[in-house]
Amino acid sequence: MHRKLRLRKREDFNVVYRYGRSFANSQFVVYWRKRAKGTFRMGVSASSKLGGAVVRNRLRRIVKEIVRLNAAKLHEDIDLILIVRKPALSLPYKQMESSILHVLRKAGLLKGSTPSQSVNTSSASRGNRTGNRNGKQGK
């Protein structure tokens, strides 16, 4: 993937995490946010829980290549982050590609797709205004 199409700065990642939307399947999570202009930018996150550096970098390369080959199907003007989950380790390339396309379609990031309705699980939507885990209402 071309260097200009990558999210690389920590600040860029944090903005997408904080203000973006997220969708997931069992292998991948996608966070995305609209941009003002330009082509899409993408970052890949692979936790050290997945394995050593060789394993994580291999997964990142595969994910970037899948997105590069399907770039024409993606909407423009978005920043997206793909987070790799542990079940993706055992997937062959074709299944990994279909799983990535599935989560992108679910998020409405593929041309011709609309986002599916996600369930809001924030503490405010559950009636817990203070964010306490014990469920007591704040003053």
N, CA, C and O atoms as a GROMACS GRO file, in nm:
protein
  556
    1MET      N    1   0.085  -0.117   0.000
    1MET     CA    2   0.000   0.000   0.000
    1MET      C    3   0.090   0.123   0.000
    1MET      O    4   0.188   0.129   0.074
    2HIS      N    5   0.056   0.220  -0.081
    2HIS     CA    6   0.137   0.340  -0.096
    2HIS      C    7   0.145   0.416   0.037
    2HIS      O    8   0.049   0.420   0.114
    3ARG      N    9   0.259   0.476   0.061
    3ARG     CA   10   0.285   0.543   0.189
    3ARG      C   11   0.183   0.653   0.220
    3ARG      O   12   0.147   0.672   0.336
    4LYS      N   13   0.137   0.726   0.119
    4LYS     CA   14   0.040   0.834   0.141
    4LYS      C   15  -0.097   0.782   0.180
    4LYS      O   16  -0.179   0.857   0.232
    5LEU      N   17  -0.122   0.656   0.156
    5LEU     CA   18  -0.253   0.596   0.187
    5LEU      C   19  -0.256   0.530   0.324
    5LEU      O   20  -0.354   0.465   0.359
    6ARG      N   21  -0.149   0.547   0.403
    6ARG     CA   22  -0.141   0.483   0.534
    6ARG      C   23  -0.162   0.582   0.646
    6ARG      O   24  -0.117   0.696   0.638
    7LEU      N   25  -0.231   0.538   0.750
    7LEU     CA   26  -0.234   0.613   0.876
    7LEU      C   27  -0.109   0.573   0.950
    7LEU      O   28  -0.085   0.454   0.972
    8ARG      N   29  -0.026   0.671   0.989
    8ARG     CA   30   0.100   0.635   1.054
    8ARG      C   31   0.119   0.704   1.188
    8ARG      O   32   0.185   0.649   1.276
    9LYS      N   33   0.063   0.822   1.204
    9LYS     CA   34   0.085   0.896   1.328
    9LYS      C   35  -0.012   0.849   1.436
    9LYS      O   36  -0.127   0.817   1.409
   10ARG      N   37   0.037   0.846   1.559
   10ARG     CA   38  -0.045   0.809   1.673
   10ARG      C   39  -0.168   0.900   1.683
   10ARG      O   40  -0.277   0.853   1.715
   11GLU      N   41  -0.150   1.028   1.655
   11GLU     CA   42  -0.259   1.124   1.661
   11GLU      C   43  -0.371   1.088   1.563
   11GLU      O   44  -0.489   1.098   1.597
   12ASP      N   45  -0.334   1.045   1.442
   12ASP     CA   46  -0.434   1.005   1.342
   12ASP      C   47  -0.514   0.884   1.391
   12ASP      O   48  -0.636   0.880   1.376
   13PHE      N   49  -0.444   0.786   1.450
   13PHE     CA   50  -0.512   0.669   1.504
   13PHE      C   51  -0.608   0.710   1.616
   13PHE      O   52  -0.723   0.665   1.620
   14ASN      N   53  -0.561   0.796   1.706
   14ASN     CA   54  -0.644   0.837   1.820
   14ASN      C   55  -0.770   0.911   1.775
   14ASN      O   56  -0.876   0.893   1.835
   15VAL      N   57  -0.760   0.994   1.672
   15VAL     CA   58  -0.876   1.066   1.622
   15VAL      C   59  -0.980   0.968   1.567
   15VAL      O   60  -1.099   0.983   1.592
   16VAL      N   61  -0.935   0.868   1.493
   16VAL     CA   62  -1.028   0.768   1.438
   16VAL      C   63  -1.090   0.686   1.550
   16VAL      O   64  -1.211   0.660   1.548
   17TYR      N   65  -1.011   0.646   1.649
   17TYR     CA   66  -1.065   0.570   1.762
   17TYR      C   67  -1.167   0.653   1.840
   17TYR      O   68  -1.273   0.603   1.879
   18ARG      N   69  -1.136   0.780   1.864
   18ARG     CA   70  -1.220   0.864   1.949
   18ARG      C   71  -1.349   0.907   1.880
   18ARG      O   72  -1.456   0.901   1.940
   19TYR      N   73  -1.340   0.950   1.754
   19TYR     CA   74  -1.456   1.010   1.687
   19TYR      C   75  -1.517   0.922   1.579
   19TYR      O   76  -1.618   0.959   1.519
   20GLY      N   77  -1.458   0.806   1.553
   20GLY     CA   78  -1.508   0.721   1.446
   20GLY      C   79  -1.612   0.622   1.493
   20GLY      O   80  -1.650   0.618   1.610
   21ARG      N   81  -1.659   0.543   1.399
   21ARG     CA   82  -1.755   0.436   1.427
   21ARG      C   83  -1.682   0.303   1.413
   21ARG      O   84  -1.578   0.295   1.347
   22SER      N   85  -1.737   0.199   1.475
   22SER     CA   86  -1.672   0.068   1.468
   22SER      C   87  -1.772  -0.041   1.433
   22SER      O   88  -1.889  -0.036   1.471
   23PHE      N   89  -1.722  -0.139   1.361
   23PHE     CA   90  -1.798  -0.258   1.327
   23PHE      C   91  -1.702  -0.375   1.337
   23PHE      O   92  -1.581  -0.357   1.322
   24ALA      N   93  -1.753  -0.496   1.363
   24ALA     CA   94  -1.665  -0.609   1.384
   24ALA      C   95  -1.729  -0.739   1.338
   24ALA      O   96  -1.851  -0.751   1.330
   25ASN      N   97  -1.642  -0.834   1.307
   25ASN     CA   98  -1.682  -0.974   1.297
   25ASN      C   99  -1.583  -1.051   1.384
   25ASN      O  100  -1.509  -0.988   1.459
   26SER      N  101  -1.580  -1.181   1.377
   26SER     CA  102  -1.495  -1.256   1.470
   26SER      C  103  -1.347  -1.244   1.440
   26SER      O  104  -1.265  -1.271   1.528
   27GLN      N  105  -1.309  -1.206   1.317
   27GLN     CA  106  -1.168  -1.198   1.280
   27GLN      C  107  -1.111  -1.056   1.279
   27GLN      O  108  -0.992  -1.037   1.303
   28PHE      N  109  -1.196  -0.956   1.252
   28PHE     CA  110  -1.148  -0.819   1.235
   28PHE      C  111  -1.243  -0.718   1.298
   28PHE      O  112  -1.363  -0.743   1.310
   29VAL      N  113  -1.188  -0.604   1.338
   29VAL     CA  114  -1.265  -0.489   1.381
   29VAL      C  115  -1.224  -0.374   1.290
   29VAL      O  116  -1.105  -0.357   1.262
   30VAL      N  117  -1.320  -0.296   1.243
   30VAL     CA  118  -1.287  -0.179   1.163
   30VAL      C  119  -1.340  -0.055   1.235
   30VAL      O  120  -1.457  -0.049   1.273
   31TYR      N  121  -1.253   0.042   1.252
   31TYR     CA  122  -1.290   0.175   1.299
   31TYR      C  123  -1.275   0.267   1.178
   31TYR      O  124  -1.177   0.258   1.105
   32TRP      N  125  -1.372   0.355   1.158
   32TRP     CA  126  -1.362   0.445   1.043
   32TRP      C  127  -1.422   0.581   1.075
   32TRP      O  128  -1.505   0.595   1.165
   33ARG      N  129  -1.376   0.680   0.999
   33ARG     CA  130  -1.421   0.817   1.017
   33ARG      C  131  -1.414   0.889   0.883
   33ARG      O  132  -1.320   0.867   0.805
   34LYS      N  133  -1.512   0.973   0.856
   34LYS     CA  134  -1.512   1.054   0.734
   34LYS      C  135  -1.400   1.156   0.738
   34LYS      O  136  -1.366   1.208   0.845
   35ARG      N  137  -1.341   1.184   0.622
   35ARG     CA  138  -1.238   1.288   0.608
   35ARG      C  139  -1.292   1.400   0.522
   35ARG      O  140  -1.394   1.385   0.456
   36ALA      N  141  -1.222   1.511   0.523
   36ALA     CA  142  -1.265   1.627   0.444
   36ALA      C  143  -1.248   1.601   0.294
   36ALA      O  144  -1.340   1.627   0.217
   37LYS      N  145  -1.133   1.550   0.254
   37LYS     CA  146  -1.110   1.529   0.112
   37LYS      C  147  -0.996   1.430   0.092
   37LYS      O  148  -0.926   1.394   0.187
   38GLY      N  149  -0.980   1.385  -0.031
   38GLY     CA  150  -0.871   1.294  -0.064
   38GLY      C  151  -0.915   1.150  -0.069
   38GLY      O  152  -1.032   1.117  -0.051
   39THR      N  153  -0.818   1.064  -0.094
   39THR     CA  154  -0.846   0.921  -0.099
   39THR      C  155  -0.847   0.865   0.042
   39THR      O  156  -0.812   0.934   0.137
   40PHE      N  157  -0.888   0.741   0.055
   40PHE     CA  158  -0.893   0.680   0.187
   40PHE      C  159  -0.752   0.656   0.239
   40PHE      O  160  -0.657   0.640   0.162
   41ARG      N  161  -0.740   0.655   0.372
   41ARG     CA  162  -0.615   0.617   0.438
   41ARG      C  163  -0.646   0.502   0.532
   41ARG      O  164  -0.755   0.495   0.588
   42MET      N  165  -0.549   0.412   0.548
   42MET     CA  166  -0.574   0.294   0.628
   42MET      C  167  -0.457   0.264   0.720
   42MET      O  168  -0.341   0.286   0.685
   43GLY      N  169  -0.489   0.215   0.839
   43GLY     CA  170  -0.389   0.166   0.932
   43GLY      C  171  -0.430   0.027   0.976
   43GLY      O  172  -0.548  -0.007   0.979
   44VAL      N  173  -0.331  -0.053   1.012
   44VAL     CA  174  -0.357  -0.190   1.058
   44VAL      C  175  -0.298  -0.204   1.197
   44VAL      O  176  -0.184  -0.163   1.221
   45SER      N  177  -0.375  -0.263   1.287
   45SER     CA  178  -0.328  -0.286   1.423
   45SER      C  179  -0.332  -0.436   1.451
   45SER      O  180  -0.434  -0.501   1.433
   46ALA      N  181  -0.218  -0.488   1.496
   46ALA     CA  182  -0.208  -0.629   1.533
   46ALA      C  183  -0.141  -0.637   1.670
   46ALA      O  184  -0.023  -0.604   1.683
   47SER      N  185  -0.214  -0.678   1.769
   47SER     CA  186  -0.165  -0.682   1.907
   47SER      C  187  -0.054  -0.785   1.924
   47SER      O  188  -0.045  -0.882   1.849
   48SER      N  189   0.031  -0.762   2.023
   48SER     CA  190   0.138  -0.858   2.052
   48SER      C  191   0.082  -0.989   2.105
   48SER      O  192   0.154  -1.089   2.112
   49LYS      N  193  -0.046  -0.991   2.141
   49LYS     CA  194  -0.110  -1.116   2.184
   49LYS      C  195  -0.125  -1.215   2.069
   49LYS      O  196  -0.145  -1.334   2.091
   50LEU      N  197  -0.115  -1.165   1.946
   50LEU     CA  198  -0.129  -1.252   1.829
   50LEU      C  199  -0.006  -1.337   1.805
   50LEU      O  200  -0.015  -1.444   1.744
   51GLY      N  201   0.109  -1.290   1.850
   51GLY     CA  202   0.233  -1.364   1.828
   51GLY      C  203   0.350  -1.269   1.821
   51GLY      O  204   0.340  -1.152   1.857
   52GLY      N  205   0.461  -1.321   1.775
   52GLY     CA  206   0.582  -1.241   1.764
   52GLY      C  207   0.575  -1.142   1.650
   52GLY      O  208   0.476  -1.136   1.577
   53ALA      N  209   0.681  -1.064   1.635
   53ALA     CA  210   0.686  -0.959   1.534
   53ALA      C  211   0.670  -1.015   1.392
   53ALA      O  212   0.607  -0.953   1.307
   54VAL      N  213   0.727  -1.132   1.367
   54VAL     CA  214   0.719  -1.191   1.234
   54VAL      C  215   0.573  -1.222   1.199
   54VAL      O  216   0.529  -1.195   1.087
   55VAL      N  217   0.500  -1.279   1.293
   55VAL     CA  218   0.360  -1.315   1.271
   55VAL      C  219   0.276  -1.189   1.251
   55VAL      O  220   0.195  -1.182   1.159
   56ARG      N  221   0.296  -1.089   1.339
   56ARG     CA  222   0.217  -0.966   1.330
   56ARG      C  223   0.244  -0.890   1.200
   56ARG      O  224   0.151  -0.842   1.136
   57ASN      N  225   0.370  -0.881   1.161
   57ASN     CA  226   0.402  -0.809   1.038
   57ASN      C  227   0.352  -0.881   0.914
   57ASN      O  228   0.312  -0.818   0.817
   58ARG      N  229   0.354  -1.014   0.918
   58ARG     CA  230   0.300  -1.091   0.806
   58ARG      C  231   0.150  -1.065   0.792
   58ARG      O  232   0.100  -1.045   0.681
   59LEU      N  233   0.078  -1.065   0.905
   59LEU     CA  234  -0.066  -1.034   0.901
   59LEU      C  235  -0.091  -0.893   0.849
   59LEU      O  236  -0.182  -0.872   0.768
   60ARG      N  237  -0.012  -0.797   0.894
   60ARG     CA  238  -0.028  -0.659   0.846
   60ARG      C  239  -0.008  -0.651   0.695
   60ARG      O  240  -0.084  -0.585   0.625
   61ARG      N  241   0.096  -0.719   0.646
   61ARG     CA  242   0.122  -0.716   0.501
   61ARG      C  243   0.008  -0.778   0.422
   61ARG      O  244  -0.032  -0.725   0.319
   62ILE      N  245  -0.044  -0.889   0.470
   62ILE     CA  246  -0.154  -0.956   0.401
   62ILE      C  247  -0.278  -0.866   0.399
   62ILE      O  248  -0.342  -0.852   0.295
   63VAL      N  249  -0.312  -0.806   0.514
   63VAL     CA  250  -0.430  -0.719   0.522
   63VAL      C  251  -0.413  -0.599   0.430
   63VAL      O  252  -0.507  -0.562   0.359
   64LYS      N  253  -0.296  -0.536   0.430
   64LYS     CA  254  -0.272  -0.421   0.342
   64LYS      C  255  -0.285  -0.460   0.196
   64LYS      O  256  -0.339  -0.384   0.115
   65GLU      N  257  -0.235  -0.577   0.161
   65GLU     CA  258  -0.245  -0.623   0.022
   65GLU      C  259  -0.390  -0.649  -0.018
   65GLU      O  260  -0.430  -0.615  -0.130
   66ILE      N  261  -0.468  -0.708   0.070
   66ILE     CA  262  -0.609  -0.733   0.042
   66ILE      C  263  -0.682  -0.601   0.018
   66ILE      O  264  -0.761  -0.589  -0.076
   67VAL      N  265  -0.656  -0.504   0.103
   67VAL     CA  266  -0.721  -0.373   0.087
   67VAL      C  267  -0.672  -0.304  -0.040
   67VAL      O  268  -0.751  -0.242  -0.112
   68ARG      N  269  -0.543  -0.314  -0.069
   68ARG     CA  270  -0.489  -0.252  -0.192
   68ARG      C  271  -0.556  -0.309  -0.316
   68ARG      O  272  -0.592  -0.235  -0.408
   69LEU      N  273  -0.574  -0.441  -0.320
   69LEU     CA  274  -0.635  -0.505  -0.437
   69LEU      C  275  -0.784  -0.472  -0.449
   69LEU      O  276  -0.840  -0.479  -0.559
   70ASN      N  277  -0.848  -0.437  -0.338
   70ASN     CA  278  -0.991  -0.405  -0.339
   70ASN      C  279  -1.016  -0.256  -0.319
   70ASN      O  280  -1.128  -0.217  -0.285
   71ALA      N  281  -0.914  -0.173  -0.339
   71ALA     CA  282  -0.926  -0.029  -0.314
   71ALA      C  283  -1.032   0.038  -0.400
   71ALA      O  284  -1.096   0.134  -0.357
   72ALA      N  285  -1.053  -0.012  -0.520
   72ALA     CA  286  -1.153   0.047  -0.609
   72ALA      C  287  -1.294   0.029  -0.555
   72ALA      O  288  -1.385   0.104  -0.592
   73LYS      N  289  -1.314  -0.068  -0.468
   73LYS     CA  290  -1.447  -0.094  -0.411
   73LYS      C  291  -1.477  -0.006  -0.291
   73LYS      O  292  -1.592   0.003  -0.248
   74LEU      N  293  -1.374   0.061  -0.234
   74LEU     CA  294  -1.392   0.140  -0.113
   74LEU      C  295  -1.436   0.283  -0.145
   74LEU      O  296  -1.400   0.339  -0.249
   75HIS      N  297  -1.515   0.340  -0.054
   75HIS     CA  298  -1.551   0.480  -0.064
   75HIS      C  299  -1.427   0.566  -0.044
   75HIS      O  300  -1.332   0.526   0.025
   76GLU      N  301  -1.428   0.683  -0.105
   76GLU     CA  302  -1.319   0.779  -0.086
   76GLU      C  303  -1.345   0.858   0.042
   76GLU      O  304  -1.450   0.844   0.105
   77ASP      N  305  -1.250   0.940   0.080
   77ASP     CA  306  -1.265   1.036   0.190
   77ASP      C  307  -1.293   0.971   0.325
   77ASP      O  308  -1.375   1.020   0.402
   78ILE      N  309  -1.225   0.861   0.354
   78ILE     CA  310  -1.238   0.799   0.487
   78ILE      C  311  -1.101   0.762   0.540
   78ILE      O  312  -1.007   0.735   0.465
   79ASP      N  313  -1.090   0.761   0.671
   79ASP     CA  314  -0.977   0.701   0.740
   79ASP      C  315  -1.030   0.574   0.804
   79ASP      O  316  -1.138   0.576   0.865
   80LEU      N  317  -0.958   0.464   0.792
   80LEU     CA  318  -1.003   0.340   0.853
   80LEU      C  319  -0.887   0.268   0.919
   80LEU      O  320  -0.773   0.275   0.875
   81ILE      N  321  -0.919   0.198   1.026
   81ILE     CA  322  -0.823   0.116   1.098
   81ILE      C  323  -0.880  -0.024   1.104
   81ILE      O  324  -0.993  -0.044   1.148
   82LEU      N  325  -0.802  -0.121   1.061
   82LEU     CA  326  -0.841  -0.262   1.072
   82LEU      C  327  -0.762  -0.324   1.185
   82LEU      O  328  -0.639  -0.321   1.184
   83ILE      N  329  -0.831  -0.380   1.283
   83ILE     CA  330  -0.768  -0.448   1.395
   83ILE      C  331  -0.782  -0.598   1.372
   83ILE      O  332  -0.892  -0.648   1.349
   84VAL      N  333  -0.670  -0.666   1.377
   84VAL     CA  334  -0.669  -0.811   1.353
   84VAL      C  335  -0.694  -0.882   1.486
   84VAL      O  336  -0.630  -0.852   1.586
   85ARG      N  337  -0.788  -0.976   1.485
   85ARG     CA  338  -0.817  -1.058   1.603
   85ARG      C  339  -0.753  -1.195   1.587
   85ARG      O  340  -0.716  -1.235   1.477
   86LYS      N  341  -0.741  -1.267   1.698
   86LYS     CA  342  -0.671  -1.395   1.700
   86LYS      C  343  -0.727  -1.500   1.601
   86LYS      O  344  -0.648  -1.571   1.540
   87PRO      N  345  -0.860  -1.512   1.583
   87PRO     CA  346  -0.910  -1.612   1.488
   87PRO      C  347  -0.861  -1.592   1.344
   87PRO      O  348  -0.867  -1.685   1.264
   88ALA      N  349  -0.814  -1.472   1.310
   88ALA     CA  350  -0.765  -1.446   1.174
   88ALA      C  351  -0.633  -1.518   1.147
   88ALA      O  352  -0.596  -1.537   1.031
   89LEU      N  353  -0.562  -1.557   1.251
   89LEU     CA  354  -0.433  -1.624   1.234
   89LEU      C  355  -0.443  -1.752   1.153
   89LEU      O  356  -0.353  -1.784   1.074
   90SER      N  357  -0.551  -1.825   1.172
   90SER     CA  358  -0.563  -1.956   1.109
   90SER      C  359  -0.632  -1.953   0.972
   90SER      O  360  -0.651  -2.057   0.910
   91LEU      N  361  -0.670  -1.835   0.926
   91LEU     CA  362  -0.744  -1.826   0.800
   91LEU      C  363  -0.651  -1.831   0.680
   91LEU      O  364  -0.546  -1.767   0.680
   92PRO      N  365  -0.689  -1.906   0.576
   92PRO     CA  366  -0.617  -1.895   0.448
   92PRO      C  367  -0.651  -1.761   0.382
   92PRO      O  368  -0.746  -1.693   0.422
   93TYR      N  369  -0.572  -1.723   0.283
   93TYR     CA  370  -0.583  -1.592   0.220
   93TYR      C  371  -0.725  -1.561   0.172
   93TYR      O  372  -0.777  -1.453   0.201
   94LYS      N  373  -0.787  -1.651   0.101
   94LYS     CA  374  -0.920  -1.626   0.043
   94LYS      C  375  -1.025  -1.601   0.150
   94LYS      O  376  -1.110  -1.514   0.135
   95GLN      N  377  -1.019  -1.678   0.259
   95GLN     CA  378  -1.115  -1.658   0.367
   95GLN      C  379  -1.088  -1.527   0.440
   95GLN      O  380  -1.181  -1.460   0.485
   96MET      N  381  -0.960  -1.492   0.453
   96MET     CA  382  -0.925  -1.365   0.516
   96MET      C  383  -0.977  -1.249   0.431
   96MET      O  384  -1.028  -1.150   0.485
   97GLU      N  385  -0.964  -1.262   0.299
   97GLU     CA  386  -1.015  -1.158   0.209
   97GLU      C  387  -1.166  -1.144   0.223
   97GLU      O  388  -1.217  -1.032   0.230
   98SER      N  389  -1.237  -1.254   0.225
   98SER     CA  390  -1.383  -1.246   0.236
   98SER      C  391  -1.425  -1.192   0.373
   98SER      O  392  -1.526  -1.123   0.383
   99SER      N  393  -1.349  -1.222   0.477
   99SER     CA  394  -1.380  -1.170   0.610
   99SER      C  395  -1.359  -1.019   0.617
   99SER      O  396  -1.439  -0.947   0.677
  100ILE      N  397  -1.250  -0.970   0.557
  100ILE     CA  398  -1.224  -0.826   0.553
  100ILE      C  399  -1.333  -0.755   0.473
  100ILE      O  400  -1.385  -0.652   0.515
  101LEU      N  401  -1.368  -0.809   0.358
  101LEU     CA  402  -1.473  -0.748   0.276
  101LEU      C  403  -1.608  -0.752   0.349
  101LEU      O  404  -1.688  -0.660   0.335
  102HIS      N  405  -1.631  -0.858   0.427
  102HIS     CA  406  -1.755  -0.868   0.505
  102HIS      C  407  -1.764  -0.755   0.607
  102HIS      O  408  -1.868  -0.690   0.618
  103VAL      N  409  -1.656  -0.732   0.683
  103VAL     CA  410  -1.661  -0.628   0.786
  103VAL      C  411  -1.666  -0.489   0.724
  103VAL      O  412  -1.728  -0.399   0.780
  104LEU      N  413  -1.603  -0.469   0.608
  104LEU     CA  414  -1.611  -0.341   0.539
  104LEU      C  415  -1.752  -0.316   0.484
  104LEU      O  416  -1.802  -0.204   0.488
  105ARG      N  417  -1.815  -0.423   0.434
  105ARG     CA  418  -1.953  -0.412   0.384
  105ARG      C  419  -2.048  -0.382   0.500
  105ARG      O  420  -2.139  -0.302   0.487
  106LYS      N  421  -2.025  -0.449   0.613
  106LYS     CA  422  -2.106  -0.430   0.732
  106LYS      C  423  -2.099  -0.285   0.780
  106LYS      O  424  -2.197  -0.229   0.828
  107ALA      N  425  -1.980  -0.224   0.766
  107ALA     CA  426  -1.961  -0.084   0.806
  107ALA      C  427  -2.011   0.013   0.700
  107ALA      O  428  -2.017   0.133   0.726
  108GLY      N  429  -2.047  -0.036   0.582
  108GLY     CA  430  -2.095   0.051   0.475
  108GLY      C  431  -1.983   0.121   0.402
  108GLY      O  432  -2.006   0.226   0.341
  109LEU      N  433  -1.861   0.067   0.407
  109LEU     CA  434  -1.746   0.131   0.345
  109LEU      C  435  -1.723   0.087   0.201
  109LEU      O  436  -1.644   0.149   0.130
  110LEU      N  437  -1.790  -0.018   0.158
  110LEU     CA  438  -1.779  -0.061   0.019
  110LEU      C  439  -1.883   0.013  -0.064
  110LEU      O  440  -1.994   0.038  -0.017
  111LYS      N  441  -1.847   0.048  -0.185
  111LYS     CA  442  -1.940   0.119  -0.273
  111LYS      C  443  -2.063   0.032  -0.295
  111LYS      O  444  -2.053  -0.087  -0.323
  112GLY      N  445  -2.179   0.094  -0.282
  112GLY     CA  446  -2.304   0.022  -0.301
  112GLY      C  447  -2.355  -0.046  -0.176
  112GLY      O  448  -2.459  -0.112  -0.181
  113SER      N  449  -2.285  -0.032  -0.063
  113SER     CA  450  -2.333  -0.093   0.061
  113SER      C  451  -2.374   0.016   0.159
  113SER      O  452  -2.324   0.129   0.153
  114THR      N  453  -2.464  -0.019   0.248
  114THR     CA  454  -2.506   0.074   0.353
  114THR      C  455  -2.469   0.014   0.487
  114THR      O  456  -2.469  -0.108   0.501
  115PRO      N  457  -2.437   0.097   0.586
  115PRO     CA  458  -2.397   0.042   0.715
  115PRO      C  459  -2.512  -0.031   0.782
  115PRO      O  460  -2.627   0.012   0.777
  116SER      N  461  -2.479  -0.143   0.844
  116SER     CA  462  -2.580  -0.215   0.920
  116SER      C  463  -2.601  -0.143   1.052
  116SER      O  464  -2.515  -0.067   1.095
  117GLN      N  465  -2.713  -0.166   1.114
  117GLN     CA  466  -2.743  -0.101   1.241
  117GLN      C  467  -2.662  -0.168   1.351
  117GLN      O  468  -2.673  -0.288   1.373
  118SER      N  469  -2.582  -0.088   1.420
  118SER     CA  470  -2.504  -0.142   1.530
  118SER      C  471  -2.575  -0.113   1.661
  118SER      O  472  -2.651  -0.016   1.670
  119VAL      N  473  -2.552  -0.195   1.759
  119VAL     CA  474  -2.612  -0.178   1.890
  119VAL      C  475  -2.521  -0.086   1.971
  119VAL      O  476  -2.402  -0.113   1.985
  120ASN      N  477  -2.577   0.022   2.024
  120ASN     CA  478  -2.501   0.116   2.105
  120ASN      C  479  -2.490   0.061   2.246
  120ASN      O  480  -2.591   0.043   2.314
  121THR      N  481  -2.369   0.035   2.290
  121THR     CA  482  -2.349  -0.022   2.423
  121THR      C  483  -2.277   0.075   2.516
  121THR      O  484  -2.211   0.033   2.611
  122SER      N  485  -2.289   0.204   2.488
  122SER     CA  486  -2.225   0.301   2.577
  122SER      C  487  -2.299   0.304   2.709
  122SER      O  488  -2.415   0.264   2.717
  123SER      N  489  -2.232   0.352   2.812
  123SER     CA  490  -2.292   0.352   2.945
  123SER      C  491  -2.416   0.442   2.951
  123SER      O  492  -2.509   0.411   3.025
  124ALA      N  493  -2.419   0.551   2.874
  124ALA     CA  494  -2.535   0.640   2.875
  124ALA      C  495  -2.658   0.571   2.817
  124ALA      O  496  -2.769   0.594   2.865
  125SER      N  497  -2.640   0.487   2.716
  125SER     CA  498  -2.755   0.421   2.655
  125SER      C  499  -2.811   0.310   2.744
  125SER      O  500  -2.925   0.268   2.725
  126ARG      N  501  -2.733   0.262   2.839
  126ARG     CA  502  -2.781   0.158   2.930
  126ARG      C  503  -2.843   0.218   3.056
  126ARG      O  504  -2.884   0.144   3.145
  127GLY      N  505  -2.851   0.351   3.063
  127GLY     CA  506  -2.912   0.415   3.179
  127GLY      C  507  -2.812   0.436   3.292
  127GLY      O  508  -2.852   0.479   3.400
  128ASN      N  509  -2.688   0.409   3.270
  128ASN     CA  510  -2.586   0.424   3.372
  128ASN      C  511  -2.510   0.553   3.342
  128ASN      O  512  -2.412   0.552   3.267
  129ARG      N  513  -2.554   0.662   3.399
  129ARG     CA  514  -2.503   0.794   3.363
  129ARG      C  515  -2.364   0.824   3.415
  129ARG      O  516  -2.293   0.905   3.356
  130THR      N  517  -2.323   0.761   3.521
  130THR     CA  518  -2.192   0.791   3.578
  130THR      C  519  -2.083   0.702   3.524
  130THR      O  520  -1.965   0.731   3.544
  131GLY      N  521  -2.118   0.596   3.457
  131GLY     CA  522  -2.019   0.503   3.406
  131GLY      C  523  -1.975   0.402   3.511
  131GLY      O  524  -1.881   0.325   3.488
  132ASN      N  525  -2.042   0.400   3.627
  132ASN     CA  526  -2.009   0.301   3.730
  132ASN      C  527  -2.050   0.163   3.685
  132ASN      O  528  -2.154   0.145   3.622
  133ARG      N  529  -1.969   0.065   3.717
  133ARG     CA  530  -2.001  -0.071   3.676
  133ARG      C  531  -2.106  -0.135   3.766
  133ARG      O  532  -2.167  -0.235   3.728
  134ASN      N  533  -2.127  -0.080   3.884
  134ASN     CA  534  -2.222  -0.144   3.976
  134ASN      C  535  -2.366  -0.107   3.946
  134ASN      O  536  -2.457  -0.158   4.012
  135GLY      N  537  -2.389  -0.020   3.848
  135GLY     CA  538  -2.525   0.009   3.803
  135GLY      C  539  -2.596   0.115   3.884
  135GLY      O  540  -2.713   0.142   3.856
  136LYS      N  541  -2.532   0.177   3.983
  136LYS     CA  542  -2.598   0.279   4.062
  136LYS      C  543  -2.598   0.410   3.986
  136LYS      O  544  -2.502   0.445   3.918
  137GLN      N  545  -2.709   0.481   3.999
  137GLN     CA  546  -2.722   0.610   3.933
  137GLN      C  547  -2.640   0.715   4.007
  137GLN      O  548  -2.632   0.713   4.130
  138GLY      N  549  -2.580   0.807   3.930
  138GLY     CA  550  -2.502   0.916   3.991
  138GLY      C  551  -2.592   1.029   4.033
  138GLY      O  552  -2.708   1.035   3.993
  139LYS      N  553  -2.538   1.120   4.114
  139LYS     CA  554  -2.617   1.235   4.164
  139LYS      C  555  -2.615   1.347   4.064
  139LYS      O  556  -2.676   1.451   4.088
   0.00000   0.00000   0.00000
